[in-house]
Amino acid sequence: MSDDGLGSATPGRGILGLRGPADRGYRVKLYDFRRPDKFSKEQIRTVANLHEAFARMAGTALSARLRLPCEARLSSVDQMTWEEYARSIPTPTLLSVGRMAPLKGRFTLELEPVAADAVVERMFGAPAEAPTGRTEPGLPLDFDALKAAYEDLKAAGAATRLGAVGVTDLEYAALEAVFVELYGRVAEAWSGIEKLECALEQVETDVQFVQIVPPHEMIVIATIELAIGGRKGLLNLVYPFQLIEPLVPKLNARYWYGNRGKPGETVGATGAWRLPAPTEAIAAGARLSVAELRALRKGSLVPLPGLDDGVARLRSGGAEVRTLRVPATRSGRRLRFEVVADAGADEAPLEDAGGASGRGATDSLKRSLEVFGAKVEASIASLGTSLAALEGKQEALADRILYGAAAGAEELPPSRSVARPFSELSGASAEDLALFLSNERAQVAALVLSWLDPALSSGVLARLPDEAQAEVVRRVGCLDGASAEVLSSTARVLAKKLAAMGAENRAAGGVGTIVGMLNLVPRAVEKRVVETLEKIDRALAEDVKRNMFVFEDISILEDESIDAVLGRAEERDVLVAMKVVQEPLRERLFERFAKVRGADESARLRAEYQAIGRVRLADADSAGFRVVELIRTLEQEGRIFIARDDD
């Protein structure tokens, strides 16, 4: 902007040496001589053409993988320094690094948090969101407008889970396949310029760990606008200048359109036979010593005995294809050869390919290609069968290692690949699974729980954080399914995490183990251990005493001992504790009630038992514990006797 002194500000009016109408404005672009542009306008337009094709292919690939309409269109292509780009992107973000063989260097493909979060949610079974409106194609956005929009997306990305905590192992395993597919589309987009092989190297969430070029190195950045269901985000492809420098001469309209044929266009038979091919005539020379070879200079004459005999060979494509004969008469310094077909050489038609000979050779070539294709398909099918069998053996071996199956057990057939997802987690503990899933997003936990057995999934759900339980259940209710690839990768990562814990970290010991030991030791040892525990760890001693003799163990008492217990216990406690015992024990207790208190009293107790109705399990356990405390007291007093193995 410049002021012309007349009270008006017109763009470009103050340019030194400007010649042209004074009443029109001119578009001005600031030029920084410290950071000169390395890509011309024509080269930028060619890069834009490449990435318009990439956007179409990426939208199709994402639609197929996510099972919902996805749109992608090119928003802008611009050049800047790596430092400017690194300052503009959010942290964390989903930043992948890859190579473009045979080019030297690396490039990046970035999914900003909003787009990445939408992809992750959908891959793990989130329901498809209704699109807010179709994104109409148009001219690329102005870079300043795009920068403002990107700032808004940074704020929205910070509110997503990925923008807050980054990527977990389960999410990375699922996203890796998406990046690999997008990298394949990048290679296809550049195929009009150069045949490249793009490979994924790493995925990071912080740009500080992705310093692929010096800060002031120039890059070209292609920004793709994504619409995934009802959510919009950006995808950025960043190419350093030093990476694509060998391709810069080809980034022009002449090369781009000159190498793009019509769809489905192939070279005809006539054109194929008329293609020029370099050839050379070779004649056998005399044997020369090393000294004679060293003495050769420009203009030296070398004897060619083969040519003197009138024999030479025609070489094309690195192979000798014909024998040549030199006529006896020569015209000056020019040599004319007569072609003599070799007995073992492939006969090539000397007529025009449009003739009968050309058609015959073409038909023969087609038949040969058909036979070759059939052999290749058969080999691929055989290889696929072998790989399926090998996969089944590997999974069977993993099961034997994890679950302790015998080494000679029957191996599972290749059909194991169709087993229920997450079946390998059936032996895992709810505590271990809850430990891993508590750090995952609710959608991931919902997908895993939906495939587990109800007994295991309920245990995991109960151990998840309180604030996450309701959201996980809600997402299980509206789960839209997930691809077999995502299920397989998720189960594989979880199995590896569980295996990393090792068998030595499995639950062992505890009060149950103590009770099991004390129930088998002599009475004196049990008494001494419990009394000592009461002095050094009273809480543990109480837990042990609570679990050593439970109410159901009253069945091991003799009838006289049961009579003594029923005579001292609160009848309400006995009736409530009887709610959780088996019918035979309950009838035995009522019979002992009749013996101790009489038939009428026993009938009254039966009626009161029925009147109590259903009780909470915790209340039944508490009542039973009070009866057990009475049993211990009576045993210490010597009024009852509990038989042990040593008695």
C-alpha positions in Angstrom: 0.0 0.0 0.0 1.3 3.5 -0.9 -0.1 7.0 -0.5 0.1 9.1 -3.7 -0.3 12.3 -1.8 -3.8 13.0 -3.0 -5.6 11.5 -0.1 -6.1 8.1 -1.6 -4.3 4.8 -1.1 -4.1 2.6 -4.1 -2.2 -0.7 -4.2 0.9 -0.4 -6.4 0.6 3.3 -7.2 3.9 4.2 -5.4 6.1 1.7 -7.3 9.3 3.3 -8.5 9.4 3.6 -12.3 5.8 2.4 -12.8 4.5 3.1 -16.3 0.8 2.6 -16.9 -2.6 4.0 -16.2 -2.5 6.1 -13.0 -6.1 5.3 -12.1 -5.8 1.5 -11.7 -4.4 -0.6 -8.9 -1.7 -3.2 -9.2 -1.3 -6.4 -7.2 2.0 -6.2 -5.2 3.9 -9.2 -3.8 6.6 -8.5 -1.2 9.9 -10.1 -2.1 12.4 -11.0 0.6 15.9 -11.0 -0.9 17.1 -12.9 2.2 14.7 -15.7 1.3 14.4 -15.9 -2.4 11.7 -18.1 -4.0 13.1 -21.3 -5.4 10.0 -22.4 -7.3 8.6 -20.4 -10.2 4.9 -19.8 -10.7 4.8 -22.4 -13.5 6.4 -25.0 -11.2 4.0 -24.1 -8.4 1.1 -24.6 -10.8 2.4 -28.0 -11.8 2.7 -29.0 -8.2 -0.9 -27.9 -7.8 -2.0 -30.1 -10.7 -0.2 -33.0 -9.1 -2.0 -32.5 -5.8 -5.4 -32.0 -7.3 -5.0 -35.6 -8.6 -3.8 -36.6 -5.2 -6.8 -35.0 -3.5 -9.2 -37.0 -5.7 -7.4 -40.3 -5.0 -7.1 -39.5 -1.2 -10.8 -38.8 -0.9 -11.7 -42.1 -2.6 -9.2 -44.1 -0.5 -10.5 -42.5 2.8 -14.1 -43.1 1.8 -13.5 -46.8 1.2 -11.5 -47.3 4.4 -13.8 -45.3 6.7 -17.0 -46.4 5.1 -18.5 -42.9 4.8 -18.3 -40.1 2.2 -15.0 -38.2 2.4 -14.1 -35.3 0.3 -10.7 -33.8 -0.3 -9.8 -30.8 -2.4 -6.6 -28.7 -2.8 -6.8 -25.5 -0.9 -3.4 -23.9 -1.6 0.2 -24.6 -2.7 2.9 -22.2 -1.4 6.5 -22.0 -0.6 8.0 -20.9 2.7 10.9 -21.8 5.1 10.7 -24.9 7.3 10.9 -22.7 10.4 7.7 -20.8 9.3 5.9 -24.0 8.8 7.0 -25.5 12.1 5.8 -22.4 14.0 2.4 -22.6 12.4 1.4 -26.2 13.1 -0.3 -27.2 16.4 1.4 -29.4 19.1 0.6 -32.2 19.3 -0.4 -33.1 15.8 -0.1 -36.2 13.7 3.1 -35.8 11.6 4.4 -38.6 9.5 7.8 -38.8 7.8 8.5 -40.7 4.7 11.0 -41.2 1.8 10.5 -40.9 -1.9 13.0 -43.3 -3.4 15.2 -42.8 -5.4 15.2 -39.2 -4.3 17.6 -38.2 -1.5 15.9 -36.8 1.6 12.5 -37.0 3.4 9.1 -35.4 3.2 6.2 -35.1 5.7 2.5 -35.8 5.6 0.6 -34.0 8.4 -2.9 -34.7 9.6 -3.9 -31.9 11.9 -5.7 -32.9 15.1 -9.3 -32.4 14.0 -8.9 -34.5 10.9 -6.9 -37.2 12.7 -9.4 -37.4 15.5 -12.2 -37.9 13.1 -10.3 -40.7 11.3 -9.5 -42.5 14.6 -13.0 -42.3 15.9 -14.5 -43.7 12.7 -11.9 -46.5 12.4 -12.8 -47.7 15.9 -16.5 -47.8 15.2 -17.9 -44.4 15.9 -21.2 -43.7 14.1 -20.9 -41.6 10.9 -21.7 -37.9 11.4 -24.1 -36.3 9.0 -22.1 -33.9 6.6 -22.8 -30.3 7.2 -22.8 -29.5 3.5 -21.0 -30.5 0.4 -17.7 -28.7 -0.2 -17.9 -27.2 -3.6 -14.7 -27.1 -5.6 -13.3 -23.7 -6.4 -10.2 -21.6 -6.6 -7.5 -22.3 -4.0 -7.9 -20.1 -0.9 -5.7 -17.1 -0.5 -2.8 -17.9 1.8 -3.7 -15.2 4.3 -7.3 -16.6 4.5 -6.0 -20.1 4.8 -3.6 -19.0 7.6 -6.6 -17.5 9.5 -8.6 -20.6 9.0 -5.7 -22.7 10.2 -5.5 -20.8 13.4 -9.2 -21.6 14.0 -8.5 -25.3 13.4 -5.6 -25.2 15.8 -7.9 -24.0 18.6 -10.5 -26.7 17.6 -7.8 -29.4 17.5 -6.6 -28.5 21.0 -10.1 -29.5 22.3 -9.9 -33.0 20.7 -8.4 -35.9 22.7 -5.6 -36.3 20.2 -4.8 -32.6 20.5 -4.7 -33.0 24.3 -2.8 -36.3 24.9 -1.4 -37.4 21.5 -1.5 -40.8 20.0 -1.6 -44.1 21.9 -0.2 -47.4 20.7 -3.6 -48.8 19.7 -4.4 -45.7 17.7 -1.0 -45.7 16.0 -1.4 -49.3 14.9 -4.7 -48.4 13.2 -3.5 -45.2 11.7 -0.3 -46.8 10.2 -2.4 -48.5 7.5 -4.0 -45.1 6.6 -0.7 -43.4 6.2 0.7 -46.3 4.1 -2.3 -46.0 1.8 -2.0 -42.2 1.5 1.7 -42.6 0.7 0.7 -44.9 -2.1 -1.5 -42.2 -3.5 1.3 -39.7 -3.2 3.5 -41.9 -5.4 0.6 -42.2 -8.0 0.2 -38.4 -8.1 3.9 -37.9 -8.9 3.9 -40.8 -11.5 3.3 -38.2 -14.3 6.7 -36.6 -13.4 8.8 -39.5 -12.1 8.3 -43.1 -10.9 8.7 -42.9 -7.1 8.3 -45.3 -4.2 7.0 -43.7 -1.1 7.6 -45.4 2.3 6.5 -44.5 5.8 9.4 -44.1 8.3 8.0 -42.7 11.5 5.0 -40.9 13.1 5.5 -38.1 15.6 3.2 -35.7 17.5 5.8 -32.9 18.0 7.4 -31.1 15.1 10.6 -30.7 17.2 11.3 -34.4 16.6 10.9 -34.0 12.8 13.7 -31.7 11.8 14.1 -33.0 8.2 15.8 -29.9 6.9 17.6 -26.8 8.3 15.2 -24.1 9.7 15.8 -21.7 6.8 15.6 -24.3 4.0 12.8 -23.6 1.5 9.9 -26.0 1.3 6.8 -26.3 -0.9 3.6 -27.1 1.1 0.4 -28.4 -0.5 -2.7 -28.0 1.8 -5.6 -30.4 1.3 -9.0 -29.6 2.8 -10.7 -32.7 4.1 -14.4 -33.3 4.9 -14.9 -36.5 6.9 -18.5 -36.9 7.5 -19.6 -33.8 9.4 -16.1 -32.8 10.4 -13.5 -30.8 8.5 -9.8 -30.7 8.8 -6.5 -30.2 6.9 -3.9 -32.5 5.4 -0.5 -30.9 4.6 2.2 -32.4 2.3 5.6 -30.8 2.8 8.4 -31.2 0.3 11.9 -29.7 1.0 13.5 -28.1 -2.1 16.6 -30.2 -1.7 14.4 -33.3 -1.9 12.6 -32.5 -5.2 15.4 -30.5 -6.7 16.2 -33.2 -9.3 12.5 -33.0 -10.4 12.4 -29.2 -10.7 13.3 -29.1 -14.4 10.3 -31.4 -15.1 7.8 -29.2 -13.2 6.6 -27.4 -16.3 3.5 -27.6 -18.4 5.3 -29.0 -21.5 6.6 -32.0 -19.5 3.4 -32.5 -17.5 1.0 -32.5 -20.5 3.5 -34.1 -22.8 3.7 -37.2 -20.6 0.0 -37.6 -20.0 -1.7 -39.8 -22.6 -5.4 -40.4 -22.9 -6.9 -42.8 -20.4 -6.6 -46.4 -21.6 -4.3 -45.4 -24.5 -1.7 -48.0 -25.5 0.9 -48.3 -28.2 -0.4 -50.2 -31.2 1.3 -53.1 -32.9 2.3 -50.9 -35.8 3.8 -48.3 -33.6 5.6 -50.9 -31.5 7.4 -52.4 -34.6 8.4 -48.9 -35.8 9.9 -47.8 -32.5 13.6 -46.9 -33.1 16.1 -49.1 -31.3 19.9 -48.5 -31.1 21.9 -51.1 -33.0 25.6 -51.8 -33.6 27.6 -54.0 -35.9 30.4 -55.9 -34.2 33.3 -57.6 -36.0 35.9 -59.9 -34.4 39.2 -58.2 -33.9 42.8 -59.5 -33.7 44.3 -60.5 -30.4 46.4 -57.6 -29.1 49.0 -57.6 -26.4 48.9 -55.3 -23.4 51.8 -53.3 -24.9 49.9 -52.9 -28.2 46.8 -51.8 -26.4 48.7 -49.2 -24.4 50.3 -47.9 -27.7 46.9 -47.2 -29.3 46.3 -43.6 -30.1 43.7 -41.6 -32.1 44.1 -42.6 -35.7 45.7 -46.0 -35.0 44.6 -48.9 -37.2 43.3 -52.1 -35.7 43.1 -55.3 -37.8 39.6 -56.8 -38.0 40.1 -60.4 -39.3 36.4 -61.1 -38.9 35.4 -58.3 -41.1 38.0 -59.3 -43.7 36.3 -62.7 -43.7 33.1 -60.9 -44.4 31.4 -61.9 -41.1 29.9 -59.5 -38.4 27.2 -59.6 -35.7 24.3 -57.3 -35.2 23.7 -56.3 -31.6 20.5 -54.6 -30.2 19.4 -54.2 -26.7 22.6 -55.7 -25.3 22.1 -59.0 -27.2 23.4 -60.3 -30.5 20.3 -60.9 -32.7 21.6 -61.5 -36.3 24.6 -62.5 -38.3 25.8 -60.1 -41.0 27.7 -60.8 -44.2 29.8 -58.2 -45.9 29.5 -58.4 -49.7 32.7 -58.6 -51.7 32.1 -55.2 -53.4 32.3 -52.1 -51.2 31.3 -48.6 -52.1 34.0 -46.3 -50.9 34.4 -46.1 -47.2 30.8 -47.1 -46.5 30.0 -50.8 -45.7 26.7 -52.5 -46.7 25.7 -55.7 -44.9 23.5 -58.5 -45.8 21.4 -60.0 -43.0 21.7 -63.8 -42.4 19.3 -65.2 -39.8 20.8 -67.2 -37.0 19.5 -70.7 -36.5 18.9 -70.1 -32.7 17.8 -66.5 -32.9 14.2 -65.2 -32.7 13.1 -64.4 -36.2 11.8 -60.9 -36.5 9.5 -59.9 -39.3 11.2 -57.8 -42.0 7.9 -56.6 -43.4 5.7 -53.8 -42.0 3.9 -54.7 -38.9 0.6 -54.1 -40.7 1.2 -57.1 -42.9 0.4 -60.8 -42.2 3.8 -61.4 -40.6 3.3 -58.6 -38.1 -0.2 -59.8 -37.1 1.1 -63.3 -36.6 3.9 -62.1 -34.3 1.4 -60.0 -32.4 -0.9 -63.0 -31.9 2.0 -65.1 -30.8 3.1 -62.5 -28.3 -0.5 -62.3 -26.9 -0.6 -66.1 -26.5 2.8 -66.1 -24.7 1.6 -63.3 -22.4 -1.6 -65.2 -21.5 0.4 -68.3 -20.7 2.8 -66.3 -18.6 -0.1 -64.6 -16.8 -1.8 -67.9 -16.0 1.5 -69.2 -14.5 1.9 -66.0 -12.4 -1.6 -66.3 -11.0 -1.2 -69.9 -10.1 2.1 -69.1 -8.3 0.5 -66.2 -6.4 -2.5 -68.4 -5.4 -0.1 -71.1 -4.1 1.9 -68.5 -2.2 -1.3 -67.2 -0.6 -2.2 -70.7 0.6 1.3 -71.2 2.0 1.1 -67.8 3.9 -2.3 -68.6 5.3 -1.0 -72.0 6.6 2.1 -70.3 8.1 -0.1 -67.7 9.8 -2.2 -70.4 11.4 0.9 -72.1 12.7 2.3 -68.9 14.1 -1.0 -68.2 16.0 -1.1 -71.7 17.3 2.5 -71.3 18.6 1.5 -68.0 20.3 -1.4 -69.7 22.0 0.8 -72.5 23.3 3.2 -69.9 24.7 0.6 -67.7 26.3 -1.7 -70.4 27.7 0.7 -73.2 28.3 -0.6 -75.8 25.8 1.5 -78.9 25.3 4.3 -78.6 22.7 2.8 -81.7 20.9 -0.8 -80.5 20.9 -2.7 -80.6 17.7 -2.0 -77.5 15.6 -4.9 -75.3 14.6 -5.9 -75.3 10.9 -5.5 -72.3 8.7 -9.1 -71.4 9.2 -8.1 -70.0 12.6 -7.9 -66.6 10.8 -11.7 -66.4 10.9 -11.9 -66.9 14.7 -13.8 -64.4 16.8 -11.8 -61.1 17.3 -10.0 -60.7 20.6 -10.4 -64.5 21.3 -6.7 -64.5 22.3 -7.6 -62.1 25.2 -10.0 -64.6 26.8 -7.4 -65.7 29.3 -6.4 -62.2 30.3 -7.3 -60.7 33.7 -9.8 -57.8 34.0 -7.3 -55.8 36.0 -4.7 -56.0 33.3 -7.1 -55.0 30.5 -8.6 -52.2 32.5 -5.1 -50.9 33.2 -4.4 -50.6 29.4 -7.8 -49.4 28.4 -8.1 -46.7 31.1 -5.6 -44.6 29.1 -7.4 -45.1 25.8 -10.2 -43.0 24.3 -13.7 -44.1 25.1 -14.3 -45.3 21.5 -11.4 -47.7 21.6 -12.4 -49.1 25.0 -16.0 -49.5 23.7 -14.8 -51.5 20.6 -12.7 -53.9 22.7 -15.4 -54.5 25.3 -18.0 -55.2 22.7 -16.0 -58.2 21.5 -15.1 -59.6 24.9 -17.1 -62.2 26.8 -19.7 -60.6 29.1 -18.0 -61.9 32.2 -14.6 -60.4 31.3 -16.0 -57.2 29.8 -18.1 -56.5 32.9 -15.0 -56.9 35.1 -13.0 -54.5 32.9 -15.9 -51.9 32.9 -16.1 -52.0 36.7 -12.4 -51.2 36.9 -12.4 -48.3 34.4 -12.4 -44.7 35.8 -15.8 -43.7 37.2 -16.1 -40.8 34.8 -15.5 -42.9 31.7 -17.8 -45.9 32.5 -21.1 -44.2 31.3 -19.5 -42.8 28.1 -18.0 -46.2 27.2 -21.4 -47.9 27.7 -23.0 -45.3 25.5 -20.5 -45.8 22.7 -21.0 -49.6 22.9 -24.7 -49.0 22.3 -24.1 -46.9 19.1 -21.1 -48.8 17.8 -21.0 -48.9 14.0 -18.5 -51.7 13.6 -14.8 -51.7 12.5 -12.8 -53.3 9.8 -11.1 -56.6 10.3 -7.7 -54.9 9.9 -8.4 -52.5 12.8 -9.7 -55.4 15.0 -6.6 -57.5 14.2 -4.1 -54.7 14.9 -5.8 -53.7 18.1 -5.9 -57.3 19.4 -2.3 -57.8 18.4 -1.1 -54.7 20.3 -3.1 -55.6 23.4 -1.7 -59.2 23.3 1.8 -57.8 23.1 1.2 -55.5 26.1 -0.2 -58.4 28.1 2.7 -60.7 27.2 5.2 -58.0 28.2 3.9 -58.2 31.7 5.1 -61.8 31.9 3.8 -64.8 33.8 5.7 -63.7 36.9 3.5 -60.6 37.3 0.3 -62.6 37.4 -1.8 -62.4 40.6 -0.3 -64.6 43.3 -0.4 -64.7 47.1 -3.0 -62.8 49.1 -5.4 -63.7 51.8 -6.8 -66.6 49.9 -3.4 -68.2 49.7 -2.9 -67.7 53.5 -6.2 -69.3 54.3 -5.5 -72.2 52.0 -2.3 -72.9 53.8 -3.6 -72.5 57.3 -6.5 -74.8 56.7 -4.1 -77.6 56.1 -1.6 -77.0 58.9 -1.9 -78.5 62.4 -4.1 -76.6 64.8 -1.2 -75.4 66.9 0.6 -73.9 63.9 -2.6 -72.1 62.8 -3.2 -70.7 66.3 0.4 -69.5 66.7 0.4 -67.8 63.2 -2.9 -66.0 63.7 -1.9 -64.8 67.2 1.4 -63.4 65.9 -0.3 -61.7 62.9 -2.7 -59.9 65.4 0.4 -58.3 67.0 2.2 -57.3 63.8 -0.6 -56.7 61.3 -4.0 -56.7 62.9 -5.9 -55.8 59.7 -4.4 -58.8 57.9 -5.2 -61.1 60.8 -8.8 -60.0 60.7 -9.0 -60.7 57.0 -7.5 -64.2 57.5 -9.9 -65.0 60.3 -12.8 -63.8 58.3 -12.0 -66.1 55.4 -10.7 -69.2 57.2 -14.1 -70.4 58.3 -17.2 -69.1 56.4 -20.8 -69.7 57.3 -21.1 -72.5 54.7 -18.4 -74.4 56.5 -20.9 -75.0 59.3 -21.9 -78.2 57.4 -18.6 -79.9 58.5 -19.7 -79.6 62.2 -21.3 -82.4 64.0 -24.9 -82.2 64.9 -24.1 -81.5 68.6 -21.8 -78.7 67.6 -24.5 -77.2 65.3 -27.0 -77.4 68.2 -24.6 -75.5 70.4 -24.2 -72.7 67.8 -27.9 -72.4 67.1 -28.6 -72.2 70.8 -26.2 -69.2 71.2 -26.6 -67.3 67.9 -29.0 -64.6 67.1 -31.8 -66.2 65.1 -32.0 -63.2 62.7 -28.3 -63.6 61.8 -28.8 -67.3 61.1 -31.9 -66.8 59.0 -30.3 -64.0 56.9 -27.0 -66.0 56.4 -29.0 -69.1 55.3 -30.2 -67.1 52.2 -27.0 -67.8 50.3 -26.5 -71.5 51.2 -27.6 -74.6 49.3 -30.9 -76.2 50.0 -29.5 -79.4 51.8 -27.6 -77.3 54.3 -30.7 -75.1 54.9 -32.9 -78.1 55.6 -30.3 -79.5 58.0 -30.2 -76.3 60.0 -34.0 -76.2 60.2 -34.0 -79.8 61.5 -31.4 -78.9 64.1 -33.7 -75.9 65.1 -36.5 -78.3 65.7 -34.2 -80.5 67.8 -33.0 -77.5 69.9 -36.2 -75.4 70.1 -39.0 -77.7 69.3 -41.2 -78.3 66.2 -43.4 -75.2 66.8 -40.4 -73.0 67.1 -38.9 -74.5 63.9 -42.1 -73.8 62.0 -42.1 -70.2 63.2 -38.5 -69.8 62.1 -39.4 -71.2 58.6 -42.3 -68.7 58.3 -40.0 -65.8 59.4 -37.3 -67.0 56.9 -39.9 -66.8 54.1 -41.1 -63.4 55.3 -37.5 -61.9 55.1 -37.6 -62.2 51.3 -34.5 -61.2 49.2 -31.5 -59.7 51.0 -28.3 -58.1 49.7 -25.3 -60.3 49.4 -23.3 -57.9 51.7 -25.9 -58.2 54.4 -25.9 -62.0 54.2 -22.0 -62.0 54.4 -22.1 -59.8 57.5 -24.7 -62.0 59.2 -22.7 -65.1 58.4 -19.5 -63.5 59.7 -21.1 -62.8 63.1 -22.2 -66.5 63.3 -18.6 -67.5 62.4 -17.2 -65.3 65.1 -19.5 -67.1 67.6 -18.2 -70.5 66.2 -14.6 -69.4 66.9 -15.5 -68.4 70.4 -17.3 -71.6 71.1 -14.3 -73.6 69.8 -11.9 -71.6 72.0 -14.2 -72.4 75.0 -14.1 -76.1 74.0 -17.9 -76.3 73.6 -17.7 -77.4 69.9 -15.1 -79.3 67.9 -13.9 -78.5 64.3 -12.2 -81.5 62.7 -8.8 -80.9 61.1 -6.6 -83.2 59.1 -4.3 -83.7 62.0 -7.1 -84.6 64.4 
